[in-house]
Amino acid sequence: MCPSFFADLLISRSIAVEHLCKLSRDHNVAVLYIYLSDIDLQCQTPSPILRSLLKQVVGQLDTVPADVSQMYQLSVATASNPDPLTLTENLKTCLTRFETVYLLFDAIDECGDRQATVINLVQELLHLPSVKILLTSRDPEPQRLPGPPVLVRLTVKARDHDIRTFLTVKLDTDTNLSHDLKTEIIEVISEKADGM
């Protein structure tokens, strides 16, 4: 990862994932995550998400289930991707091998008009008793989310002071920027952040 101010912001997004991974060591727990801004959702199907989640969960298993292996071999032999239903069933098979599964869907607001596809997948995975899901969004009301008791909403906003402190610390290490430019950067970003 390139050493820059914005790289530090991206790293901070994974704090929850890192924390869950540390907690899950030596336990029958899987931790899976999707940064939806990085996923290609050009089609209306959740296939890219399912493939990523399946790859992650298989990597946490001691052995690959026979159905997943057969699906993979068929995909290679036919030079085609499995359909969403097959991917979903194989993902569920793998998820049931864990006592607890934490799924993080980050930046659900980045899906745009494809958000319903992701929500449908989330709702289906919530039927598995071991699955716990965390969704993040800058949109306070993402489309069609399940209601309580399944969903607990937490509103997190950065305080202006926190943003300014973070920026000051990061910019102070850059000797190539003038004091006036650093001040302008802090002012503009703090103003535009508006509690993001």
N, C-alpha and C positions, 0 to 999 in steps of 0.2 A: 504494500500500500504506500502511496506517495506521502511523504511527510508534509502535510499542510494543515492549515486551520480547519478546512472542511473535512479532511480525513479524520480529524479528532471528533468532529460531530458525528460522523458515521460510526465510529468505534463506540461512541456512547450509546448508540441504539442497541447494541448487543449486550448491554449490562445484564438485562433480565435473562437472556439466554445463558450467559456465563454463570450467573448465580444458580440457575436451575441445573446446569451441568455439574457444578460442584456438589450440589445437594444430592444428585442422583448417583454419584459414584458409589460402587459397592451395593447398590440397590437395584431392584428389578424395575427401573424407571427409564423411559425413553424421553428424550427432549428433541423436538423437531421445530424448525422455524422456516418461515417464508417471508422474505422482504418483497412485498408485492410490487414495489416500484421496479424491481429487477426481473420480474417474470413477464414473459411475452404472453399477453392475453389478447392476441389478435383474433383468435377464434372464440366462439361462445362457449366452448367446453372448458372444463377445469383440468384438462390433460397435463399442461405444463406444471401445474401445482401438484397434481397427483404423482407425476413422475418424480418430482423433487422430493416430496414427502416419502414416497416409497423407497427411493434411493437412501435417504437418511435413516429410515427405520431398519432397512435391511443391514445397513452398516453397523447397527447396534445389536444385531442378533448374533448368537453363536453359530447358527446354521441357517442357510437360506431355505425357506419352505419350498417343497416340491412344486407347488402351484406357481410360485413366483419364478422359479427356475424354468419351468415349462413355458411360461408366458414370455420370458426373455428369449429362450431358444426359438420359439415361434416367431417372435418379432425380428430376430436376426435372419432367420431362414426366409421370411417373406419380405424383408426390407420394409416393414411397416411398423407403425406405432400401435400399441394395444388401444382398444377403445376405452372411453372413460369408465364404463361399467366394470370391465375387467380390471382396470387399474384400481378402482374403488374397492372391489371385493378383495383383491390381493393386499391392498393397504390395510383393510379391516382385519384380515387374517393375521398380518404381522403385528398390528397394534394390540390384538387380544393376547399376545404372548407376554405382555408387560402388565405389572400390577397397576402402574400409573403411567399415563402418557401426557406430557405437556406439549401443547401445540401453540406456537406464537405466529400469528398472522399480523405482520407489521405493515402499516401504511395502507389499510384497506381503502382509504379515500383515494389512493392513486389508481384504483381500478376503473374509475369513471363509470361508463355505462355497463361495464362488465362486473360491477359490484354484486349484482344479484347472483351471478354464477358462483362467486366465492361464498356468499351467504348460504346458498343452497348446500354447498359442500360442508360448511361449518355445521349447519343444522343436521345433516346426515351423520357427521362424526360425533356429534353430541349424544347420539343414541347409544354409543358405546360407554358403559359405566366407568371405564378406567380413564377416559379422555377428559382433560381439563384444557380449556382454550382461552387464550388471551388475544384479543383483537386491539390493535391500536389504530387511531384515526384522528386527524385534525378536525374532521367533520363531527360536530357534537351529536348528530343523529344519522348514523349510517343506515342505509336502506334495509328494511325487513329483518332486523335483528330479533332473535327470540327474546321474549320478555322474562321478567322474574318468575320463578326463582332461578332460572338458568343464567340470567344475565345480571351482572352487577356493574353499574356504571361508575367509573371514577374519572373525574375531570382533573387533569394535570395541566397547570399553566406555569410557565417560567415567570418569575418575578423580574422586573426590570433590573433590580440590583444584581440578581444572579447572572443575568445575561451580560451586564456591564463588567462584572468581576471576571467572568470566564473570558470575555474578549480581551480585557486588559492583561490578564495573565498570559494569554496566548500571543498577543501582539508585542508584549514587552520583550519577548525572546527574539524578535525580528529586528536586527540592527539596520536593515536596509530601508526601513520606513521612517519618515520624519514624524516628529511628535504631532504636528498638525494633521498629517494624514491618518495616523493612528486614532486621534480624537474624532476625526470625521467618520472613519469606519465604525467606531463604537457607537457614535450618535445615529448614523443611518441604520445600522443593523438593529440596534435596540428599538428604534422607532418602528421599523418595519416588522419586527418580530411579534409585537403586540401580544405577548403572553404565549407564543407558540410552544 
